[in-house]
Amino acid sequence: MKRLILVALTALFYLGWFADPAVAQAPRKVKMTIPVVAHSMTPVYIAQSKGFFAEEKLDLDITSTGGGGPDIRALIAGDVEFSFTTGDNVILAHQEGKKLLMVASGLNKVFINWAMHKDTAKAKGVTETMPLAEKIKALKGLTVGVTNPGALTAHLAAFVIRKAGYTPQQDVQIIPVGAGPTWLAALENRKIDVALTAPPVPETAISRGFAIMFINNAKGEDPSIPEFLMENLIARPETVAKEQDLVRRMVRALVRANQWALKSGPEQVADALKPFMAQTPPDLLLSGVRSVLPALSPDGRTTERSVQVTQDILEQAGILKKRIAYSELVTNEFLPK
């Protein structure tokens, strides 16, 4: 009899009945949106390729929405559990009474570059080495391409146009052109004169010979943006309240991804990104990695300064009507101790 009981207990152990709950746990399917396929999604791509999501028993279904705006709307509608995207739209959603929370920072510096068609640059006398204040004065009468009307690219375009002393849609036109291939086609075919989005797309236009770098935010060309809510893990308040373990696991995977990237060489990081950015030439993939590494948050913490600077930009762009308290937008309680 004792032998039978021992055999039964041994069988139950190997079936996982007495195993660690985290080990026995079936992978949790999680839906998440991202705005674009770009280097700005490095934390997500590394968490996938290096198995950090898998180690947290998470099976992610990730959808790129071709620019910011639709990604947040899907989250608000409850179609996904998370969005990994820019924090400006969290602030603007809050302004409309739709509350969301940033639970981790992925990138904490603005990582959106501008490219200008070389013929426009020649006509306007613009060079890459000109002072920023002089370059943006050349925007008058031009058409600027952004990914989506509600995306960070649109908000930054309005900010820069106003910074130059002009009025958006009066002195300078802003039109949506989509992301990736459609963005490139619009600029190459001069449907627009200048455009902005995350690397490596502007750099691709430059490498193909039809554009110059207009504003290189990845290298900190605009000193008025020292920190920014560039890419963040965002959830609805009810998810944060009711699914704390899920939120903690998502945050832990992304923080581990950034820490791995910051300890690794650019070549290793580029290799980890290859499956997700297969259309990017190897030289641009590597140069983009070198640009994104300084923007990665080492600990996932969202700072008050980044919230302040982001609200400064939205205010100066004429988009933000009333500032929102840091505590209503951010929680750092799920960060690894």
C-alpha angles and dihedrals in degrees: 000000000000089000091053092050091050091050091049093050091048091052092049090051092054090046087060099248092129098028125116106285091230090054095045094044116113114235112273113231110228129185119212136170128216124188101226145355101255146115088276087074092060096120092054095045093048093047086056100041096043093045099244093133090046092051088055089052092249124143107194127205103195124191125191111212098198094248140356121298104051089058092060093040090057089053093048090049091053094243091126136025097225144015125204102205148108121316097224090082091051088059093046093046089053088052087060093049095260106124123207132166131223106220100176140012118232100173121015101185128067109267104184120114131195126222125192125203108254093233091054090048091051093048092048096041092240123157130181092244097053116114112269094242091057094045096053091050086066090066094085111117094010133117118237121204120216130177099242134353092247097039129111087252089063092047093049091047091055090046094053094043091053090044087058089054097255135119118241114242089013107058095012126026122224119199133172116245103167127237137297114350096016091049091051093046093050092053096041092050091045096241080137133023100216134007141184136211141127122299138294092039099068089043089052090056090050093047090052089057103241100098145039129215108267103177122006105199091165087069093044097253091156106059092190089077106060094151132014144176089249104154124000140167105246131190140171115263091244091057090050091050100042104030104042094147091053092049091048092051093049091049093046092052093051094046090050089050092055093045091051091050093049091051094046132074121259090249092057091049091048090053090052091052097047097090091056099039100038093145093059115098111244094245092052091044090055096043089049090053090053089052096047099046095076089052096055116108108236096205106020093244118149108215130213089235093059090052091048095049092046090052090047089057094046090048093049090046088058093243105104115073100181132014118244125218118255092234091059093055106036142047123180094179094106096057117116111268 
